[in-house]
Amino acid sequence: MPVLNEADQLATRLDALQGWREVAELIVVDGGSEDDSLAIAAPRADRVISAPRGRASQQNAGAALAGGDYLLFLHSDTALSITPEKFLAALRENPAWGFFTVRLEGRDWRFRIIEHFMGWRSRLTRVATGDQALFVRRELFDALAGFADISLMEDVEICKRLRRVAPPRVLGPPVVTSSRRWERRGVLRTVMLMWELRLRYWLGARPADLERRYRG
């Protein structure tokens, strides 16, 4: 789990994952938080480390420490709905990689439409976003040298490489991810921004430029 200044919600997110620690390692990778994220994570994870800021860098650092046959990358604003037992049962079928369907936590009716199109798009393109809890067989992740060292679109980039190896396994029930970015910027504005970033990335824009637009 990569984190950066997530003290407000981190305890709740990690407390919900304590049952997973019986069957998996819970590794939190901090990207330089200036709040209490490290102190909150320390008693609630198996390992808490620091890495250079950026989800690609942080997730690669966590993966390097993990000892399991599969890696699950879970953003700190996303909650798993599947039980550890059902997830392990799915992994016994030996999928190369995969991700989850997604539900936004907000109640705005427009979020239901966004969820539908996110699911349709990810199944059609076989490309997931990071908030869909990407999981991948460890040996495959290592063979692909992990996430590319880019500041944005690391999730899209690795999915495009993974889909050349094997189709993804799409699991349910949906993960529940925060709707705060839509609520903060406005639903329509955020949807248009996401499509703009994807189009510019497809046209060859530099991830660093896209990140400035995203943060802007």
N, C-alpha and C positions, 0 to 999 in steps of 0.2 A: 504494500500500500504506500504510494507516494503521498506525502503531505507537505503543506506549506501554509502556516498560519491558519490552522483549522481548529483552534482550541474550543471554539463555541460549540462544535458538534462532534469533536473527535471522541470524547468519552462515550457518548451514546453509540457511535458507530462501532467502536472497538468492543464495548460491552456486549453488543449483539453477536459478536464473533467468538466469544469465549468458548462456546461449545465446539467450535472448529479446531481448537488447539489440541483436542484429544486425538485428532487424526491428521493434522497438518501443522506446519510451522506458520506462525503469523509474524511477518517481518514488516516493520514500518521504516520507511526511508524518508528522512526529513531533508528538505531542500534549503534550509537556512531560516527556519521560522523565528520570528521575533516575539512570539507570544509564548504560551505555556504548552505548546504542542508536544515537545519532547518529554516534559514532566508528566503529562497526561498519558502518553503512550507507554512510558517505561514499564509500569506494572501490568499493563494490559496486552503486551506482545512478547513473543519469544526473543526477538532481537529488535533493537532500535538503533539505527545508524544514521549517519549524515552523508550526503552526497551532493555534488554540484547541482544547483537548481535546474529543474527541467524534468518533465516526466520521463523522457527517454533515459536520461542519465540516472535518475533515481530508481527507475524500474530495473535497469540493467544492473545496478549495484545490488538491489535486493535479490535478483535472480542469481547473481554470482554466489550468494551465501546460502541459497536454498538447497536442500538435499533431496527433495522429492522427485518422483518421475514426471510429475506435471507441475506447471507453474500457472497460478491464477493471479491476474493483475486486477486489483480492485481499487477504484478511486475512492477517496475518503468521503465523497458526497453520494456514494452509491451503496445500497444495502442489498444483500443477497436474500432471496426468498426461499431458495431451494435448501433442503436439509443436507448436512454433510453426508448422510447415508445415501440419499438419492444421487448426490453428485458423484460419490465414489462408485455407485452402481453404473452410472453413465460412463465413467472412465474405464471401467472393466471391459467395455466394448472397444477400447483402444483407439479412440478418435485421435487424429493427428493434431487437431486444434478446433477451436470453436468459440462461441460466445452465447449470450443470453438475449432473449427478447427483453424489451424495456418498458417501464411505466414511469411516467413523471409524477412526482408526489403532489403537485398542485391540483386544485379542484376545478380550475378553469376548463370549460368544455372544449376549448381549442387544444388543450393538451392531449385530449383523447385522439384528435385528428393527427397531431404531430406524432404520437406514439405509433399510430397505424402506419403512417408513411415511413417512419424510421424502421419499423419492422419489415415493411415491403421492400424498402431500398436495400437494407442490409442482406436480405435473402436473395434479392435479384443480383446484386453486385458482388456478393460474398465479401463485403467489406464492412467491418463494424467500427463504431467509435469506442473510445476508451471507457465510456460509461456503460458499456454493455458487458463488462467483466470478461475480457478476453482470457482464454485459457489455452495452453499449448503444451504438447509433449516436450519434456526437457531436452531430449536429444535433438529434436527438430529446432528448437529455439537456439541451441548452441551451434548447430550446423549453419544457421542463418546469421550468426553473430549478433543476435538480439535486435533490439530497437536501433534504428539509425540515429546517429547523433545530430538530430535536428530539433529545433525549438518548438515546432508545431507540426501536426499531421503525422506524428510518429505512429499513431494507431492505424491510420489509413495506409501508410507506407508499408508497415510490416504485414498487414492483411493482404496487400497486393502480392507480396512475396510468398506468403503462406498459401494462398489460393492456387498458386502454380504447382504446389506440391500435392495438395489434397483439398477436397471441398470441406467447408466447415461443418461442424455439428452445432446446430442451433438448439439450445435448451430452454426450458421453462421450468417453473413459473418465472414471470418477468422479474428482473432486478428492478428495484425502485430507486430512481436517481433524482437528485434535487432539481427543482424547477427554478432555482433562484436566478440563473442567468437570463431566463426568459422574463421573469417577473421584474428584474432590475432594468433591463433594456427595453422591454416591450416584446410581446410575442411575435408580431409580424416583423418587426425590425430584426429580431434575433434570427428568425427563420431565413430572412433574406441575407443576413450576414453570413450564416453558415453555408448557404448555397454559393454565395460570392467567393468565399474562401476556398471551397471545393473546386469551383470552376477555375479560379486563378492558380490553384495548385496543379490541376490537370493541364493547364496551359504553360506550366513551367515556372511559376513564380517562386522566389526563394522563401523557404519556411520562415526565416527571420523577418522578412517583410510582412508575411501573413500574420505573424505573431504580433507585430506592432499594430496592424489593422485590428486584430482581435482584441488586444488590450486597450486600444485607442478610445 
